[in-house]
Amino acid sequence: MRTRVHGLLAAAAILAATAGVRAAGPAPAPSAAKDAAAPGAAGYAPVQAIFTAKCVRCHGPEKQKNGLRLDTRSAALEGGVDGAVITPGNSAQSKLVRQILGEAKPRMPYKEAPLEAGEIAAIRAWIDAGAPGPAGRSTGPT
C-alpha cells in the first residue's frame, strides 16, 4: 500500500511539473536564436546611424554629391548618377564598400578620416544580409 501511494505521488509530481512546462510553451527553435545572431540581423539601424554621422552631410536631403543620397534606405539602394552603389547580398560587389575600403576611387568619406573597422563590418554585414530595413525612413534630420 505504501509503495502504491509513493508511486501515485511521484506520478502526480511529474505530471504537475510537465504541465507547467507545457503552459510556458515550447522552447524557441534553435534556428530562431541562430538567425538573431546572424550578421546583419540588427537590420538597418546601425547602418543608418553610420550614414547619418559620416555620409549624409554630402549625400543627404540638402546635398546629393554625384546624385547619391544615403539618408534613406530606398535612396541608398537606388544609387546615384553612376548607378547602384549597393548590391544587396554581396558587399564585395558593392561600389559603396569598395569606396569606403579605398579599393575604388575616390575613397569615402571624401577628404575625411576613413570609417572604423567596426563601421565597415556593420555596413558589409547589412549588405550581405540583403540590405534589409524600412524603405523610406530618414537617416538624418529633414
N, C-alpha and C positions, 0 to 999 in steps of 0.2 A: 504494500500500500504506500509506504513511504517513498519508494522508488518511483511509483507512478505519479505522485504529487510533484516530486522534483522534476520529473520528465515534462509534466504539464507546465510547470513554472518556467522551465528552460525554453520550451516551445513558445510560450506566451511572450517571454522576453525577446526572443529572436524575432517574432512576428512584430512586436512593438517597435523594435529597432529598425527593421526594414520598412515599416510603414512610414517612419519619419524620413527615411532617405527618399522614398518614392514621392512624398509630399513636397520635398525640396526640388524635385525634378531631376532629370538626367544631367549628368556632368557634360559640360561643353565638349564637343568633338575636338580631338587633338588638332585637326586641320584648322579650326577656327582660331586657336591660340597661335598656331604657326603663321596664319595669314596676318594676324595682328602684329606679329613681329617682323613681317616681311619688309624689305626695303621699299620705300615709297608709301607704306601703309599709313603714315601720318598724313598723307594727302598733300594738298596744295598749300596749306597754312604755312609751313616753314619756308617754302619756296616763295610764297607771297611776301613774307617778311624780308627775305633777302632781296627780292626785286624792288620792294619799296625803299629799302635802305641804300641799295647800291646802283639801281638801274633807272628808276622812274624819273629821276631828275632830267635825264636825256631821252628817255623812251617812255613818256607818260602822256597824260592828257594835255599838258601845256606845250611840250616839245616832243617831236617824234623824229629823231635823227634817223635817216635812211628809211623813213616811213614805218619804223618799228615801234610798237607800243608793248610794254611789259606790265602795264597797270591792271590788266585783266587777263585771265587765263585764255579766253577766246581770242583776244587780240594777239597774245603771245603765240598761240597756235596758228594764227593767220599769217604771221610773218610781216616782212616789210617789202621795200622796193625790189630787193633781190630774191624774194620768195620766202618760203618757210625756213625758220631757224631752229625749229624743234621737230624732231622725228619721234613721235610717241612710240615707246617700246625699244628705242635704240639710241641711247645717249652718245655712243661712239660716232654715229652718223649725223648727229645734230650740230649744225653750224654754231649754235649758241655755245655749246660745250667746247667745241674746238677753239672758239674765240676766247672763252674765259680761261682755257688752258694755255693760250698763246700759240696753239698749233695752226690757227688761221689768223690772218691779219685783217683789221687791227685787233690787237689784244683788248679784251674788255674786262673791266670798265676802262674806257679810254683815258689815258693820262692820269689814272688813279692807281692806288695800291691794288694788287691782284686779290681776288677773293681768297678766303682762307680755305684750307683743305676740307674742313667740315661743311662749309657752304657749298663747295663744288660737289662734294659727296651727296649732299641733300638734293641738289638740282639733278644730278645724274640718277639718283635712286628714283626720284619723282618721274623723270622721263622714262627710265627703264620700266617703271610700273605702268606705263601707258599715259602718263601726264594726267592723272585723274583730278577731278575737282569741279567746283562750280564754274559755269560758263562765263558769267558776266560780272562777278564780284570785283570791285575795285581793289587794287593793292595799295592805293595811296589816297590822299585827300582829293576830293573832287571840287 
